[in-house]
Amino acid sequence: MSKPPLELSDRDNDSLTLQADGESVWVTCTSGADEVTVGAVQKDEILDWLTETTAN
């Protein structure tokens, strides 16, 4: 199941968008007219990293 994209921006209006399907994630960074997208990246790789960095 796909979720709606997560869209975040800072006070300079640079943005980060995460979009996912069941297995993969795409990360898009936008600054002004410049945009770069990385993906598809395996969702489990990101989840493992987040789990390891937030575990106490």
QUIPE-V661717 format. One record per residue. RES is the residue in one letter. OMEGA is omega in whole degrees, 0 to 359 (NA if undefined). NEAR is the number of other ideal C-beta (glycine too) atoms within 8 Angstrom. Layout:
BEGIN
res->RES omega->OMEGA near->NEAR
res->RES omega->OMEGA near->NEAR
END
This chain:
BEGIN
res->M omega->178 near->3
res->S omega->175 near->6
res->K omega->172 near->6
res->P omega->179 near->4
res->P omega->172 near->7
res->L omega->183 near->8
res->E omega->181 near->7
res->L omega->176 near->7
res->S omega->178 near->7
res->D omega->184 near->7
res->R omega->176 near->3
res->D omega->182 near->5
res->N omega->167 near->6
res->D omega->184 near->9
res->S omega->176 near->12
res->L omega->179 near->11
res->T omega->175 near->12
res->L omega->178 near->9
res->Q omega->185 near->10
res->A omega->165 near->10
res->D omega->184 near->6
res->G omega->187 near->7
res->E omega->190 near->6
res->S omega->179 near->11
res->V omega->173 near->12
res->W omega->180 near->12
res->V omega->178 near->11
res->T omega->175 near->12
res->C omega->182 near->11
res->T omega->175 near->10
res->S omega->184 near->8
res->G omega->180 near->4
res->A omega->182 near->3
res->D omega->180 near->6
res->E omega->175 near->8
res->V omega->178 near->6
res->T omega->176 near->8
res->V omega->178 near->7
res->G omega->11 near->9
res->A omega->176 near->7
res->V omega->180 near->11
res->Q omega->182 near->9
res->K omega->182 near->11
res->D omega->178 near->6
res->E omega->179 near->8
res->I omega->179 near->10
res->L omega->178 near->8
res->D omega->180 near->8
res->W omega->179 near->8
res->L omega->180 near->8
res->T omega->180 near->8
res->E omega->184 near->7
res->T omega->180 near->6
res->T omega->180 near->6
res->A omega->178 near->5
res->N omega->NA near->2
END
